[in-house]
Amino acid sequence: MDTIVGCFAVGLEPSGSADPFGLRRAAIGIWQILLDRPAWNRMFEPLYHATRVALANQGVVVKDTAKLDEFFKARLRGILVDTGIPAQDADAALAQDWRDPIDARSRALACAKISKEAREVFKRVANILDDARAKKLVPGETPDATRFAETGNVEHRLYAAIVDARGRETKPRADRNYTAVFESLEQLRPTVAAFFDKGGVMVMDPNPQLRDNRLALLHWFISPYMAIADFRLLGGSS
């Protein structure tokens, strides 16, 4: 870690196929050590931080930490893909967090449980929220069930289904059992699809109260899953 951080700090990072100091190999070695020792799963961040602080105390400072972060993340991605994890699943997991390699690998492996249909539906939700943010609309954290258009409609059914899902996912989330969480997500898929395809719900309704509440509903629904994997990076095949 000292070699990698120090070389990046003084502009000696790998370039193309040139890696005279073996920094890629060193980074792969760090990840392999951590992946082989589950009890060390949270060691990367304190090691990374301590190294930067120690070097900075000697006047050796990393000016572009984003480039260094990307270097480490890319090495972990290579390891995950080399073990058979689809690239898009690895990318989706690493987009949310990569500093705990054991957890990142578990989340990437769990993505295999997400069907083609679910990937498309939930990517659609993520894209709607992104489009809203691009229009300077910030979704609320939680919806107000009293503001749904009418009793018993698809908004109420989706809201109720999300409440049920959160209840059954409490223990799997605490145990980091992401496969079970995504199996629960699959149960939600038909209800989410019906919200769009059968319920005739216009999320971006001209009525700002309806629009904002529907955006809040979608945000409240997808946020816990997006913390596991970025659905925008998942393609249509499982």
Disulfide bonds with the S-S distance in Angstrom:
none
